[in-house]
Amino acid sequence: MSNSNNENYFNLVTSGIGYVSRVREVKPKSHQKFKAFWACTIAGLNGPEDDVVTRYYDVTVVGNDAKEVIEYFNNNCKTNESDFKKNDKILVGFNIGDAYPHQYPKDDGTTGVTMKGRLLSLKWAKVNGEFVLESKAEDKTEAEDKEETPVQGEFIPATDAA
């Protein structure tokens, strides 16, 4: 056994598509000891297209590329003189890490639940159906994509052996 400073850890990453809302910069008050950070809510979409269920993620933006994009949305979704308007629909492909459930009190006295997490990256973004961001990852040709795709076996349904 070697003495190593390498720590082993596991990452749980949620990947999906959803709508961005509540983009905000969280700033500390004079008595608080944290650095300002960006946050937003992502309404993740789940289920069949004709019966979608929405899962809300309240996320802290940690990925550098994601920070740039979220800050851009914040700066451009606030006035009618900019590219975006406050009610524009911003649909994104996202990766969220460290998601966990969080309970909070609602105005009617009941308890609400949301997911908290860290926004690691945005793969793409559309505003009102038009692409405004595409991944900075290297573009691959269609042939390269096919070569990297593992061959899938034939699906054989389970049968009763009785």
C-alpha positions in Angstrom: 0.0 0.0 0.0 1.5 3.3 -1.0 1.0 6.6 0.9 -0.8 8.8 -1.6 -2.6 12.1 -1.2 -5.1 11.1 -3.9 -8.6 10.9 -2.6 -11.2 8.6 -4.2 -14.7 10.0 -4.6 -17.8 9.4 -6.6 -19.7 11.9 -8.8 -23.4 11.7 -9.3 -24.3 13.8 -12.3 -27.9 14.5 -13.5 -28.1 15.3 -17.2 -31.2 16.5 -19.0 -33.0 19.4 -20.6 -35.1 22.1 -19.0 -36.1 25.7 -18.8 -34.0 28.3 -16.9 -35.7 30.8 -14.7 -34.9 33.0 -11.6 -31.4 33.8 -12.7 -29.8 35.8 -9.9 -26.5 36.9 -8.4 -26.4 36.1 -4.7 -24.3 38.7 -2.8 -23.3 38.5 0.8 -24.5 41.1 3.3 -21.8 43.0 5.3 -21.9 40.4 8.1 -21.7 37.3 5.9 -18.5 35.6 4.9 -19.0 34.1 1.5 -18.2 35.2 -2.1 -21.0 36.3 -4.4 -22.2 33.5 -6.7 -24.7 33.0 -9.5 -27.8 30.8 -9.0 -30.8 29.9 -11.1 -33.7 27.5 -11.2 -33.9 24.8 -13.9 -37.3 23.2 -14.6 -36.1 19.8 -15.8 -38.4 17.9 -18.1 -39.2 14.2 -17.6 -41.6 11.8 -19.2 -43.3 11.4 -22.6 -43.6 14.5 -24.8 -47.3 14.6 -24.5 -47.4 14.2 -20.7 -44.2 16.0 -19.4 -43.5 16.2 -15.7 -41.4 19.1 -14.4 -38.7 18.6 -11.7 -37.3 21.8 -10.2 -33.6 22.2 -9.4 -32.4 25.2 -7.5 -28.7 25.3 -8.5 -25.6 27.2 -7.7 -23.7 27.8 -10.9 -20.1 26.4 -10.5 -18.9 25.6 -14.0 -16.9 28.5 -15.6 -18.7 28.2 -19.0 -22.1 27.9 -17.3 -21.3 31.0 -15.2 -20.6 33.0 -18.4 -23.9 31.9 -20.0 -26.0 32.4 -16.9 -24.5 35.9 -16.3 -25.2 36.7 -20.0 -28.9 35.6 -19.6 -29.2 37.7 -16.4 -27.8 40.8 -18.2 -29.9 40.3 -21.3 -33.3 39.1 -20.0 -34.1 42.2 -18.0 -34.9 44.9 -20.5 -36.9 45.2 -23.7 -33.9 47.0 -25.3 -31.7 43.8 -25.2 -31.7 40.6 -27.3 -33.9 38.8 -24.7 -37.1 39.8 -22.9 -38.0 38.8 -19.4 -40.6 36.3 -20.6 -38.4 34.5 -23.1 -38.3 30.8 -22.9 -34.7 29.6 -22.3 -34.3 25.9 -22.9 -31.0 24.3 -22.0 -29.2 21.0 -22.0 -27.6 20.7 -18.6 -25.4 18.7 -16.2 -26.1 19.1 -12.5 -23.9 17.5 -9.8 -24.5 16.7 -6.2 -28.3 16.9 -6.4 -30.2 16.5 -3.1 -33.8 17.1 -2.0 -34.5 20.3 0.1 -37.6 21.0 2.1 -38.9 24.6 2.5 -42.0 26.2 4.1 -44.6 27.5 1.7 -46.8 30.5 2.2 -49.9 28.4 2.9 -48.2 26.6 5.8 -47.4 23.4 3.9 -43.9 22.1 3.1 -42.5 22.2 -0.4 -39.7 20.1 -1.8 -37.2 21.1 -4.4 -33.9 19.7 -5.6 -30.7 21.6 -4.9 -27.4 21.0 -6.7 -24.5 22.5 -8.6 -24.8 23.5 -12.3 -21.7 22.0 -13.8 -22.3 22.8 -17.5 -24.7 23.8 -20.2 -24.4 21.7 -23.3 -26.6 24.0 -25.4 -29.2 26.7 -25.1 -32.2 27.9 -27.1 -34.1 31.1 -26.6 -37.6 30.9 -28.0 -36.6 27.9 -30.1 -33.4 29.4 -31.6 -30.0 28.2 -30.7 -27.9 30.8 -28.9 -25.3 28.4 -27.4 -23.8 25.2 -28.7 -21.3 23.1 -26.9 -17.6 24.2 -27.2 -16.6 20.6 -27.3 -14.7 19.5 -30.4 -17.0 18.9 -33.4 -16.9 15.4 -34.6 -17.9 14.1 -38.0 -20.8 11.8 -38.3 -18.4 8.9 -39.1 -16.4 9.5 -35.9 -19.7 9.6 -33.8 -20.7 6.2 -35.4 -17.3 4.7 -34.6 -17.6 5.7 -30.9 -21.1 4.4 -30.6 -21.1 0.9 -29.0 -22.9 -1.8 -30.9 -26.2 -2.6 -29.2 -27.3 -6.1 -28.9 -30.8 -7.3 -29.9 -33.4 -6.8 -27.3 -34.9 -10.1 -26.2 -38.0 -9.8 -24.0 -38.1 -12.0 -20.9 -40.4 -15.0 -21.1 -42.1 -17.0 -18.4 -40.2 -20.3 -17.9 -43.1 -22.0 -16.1 
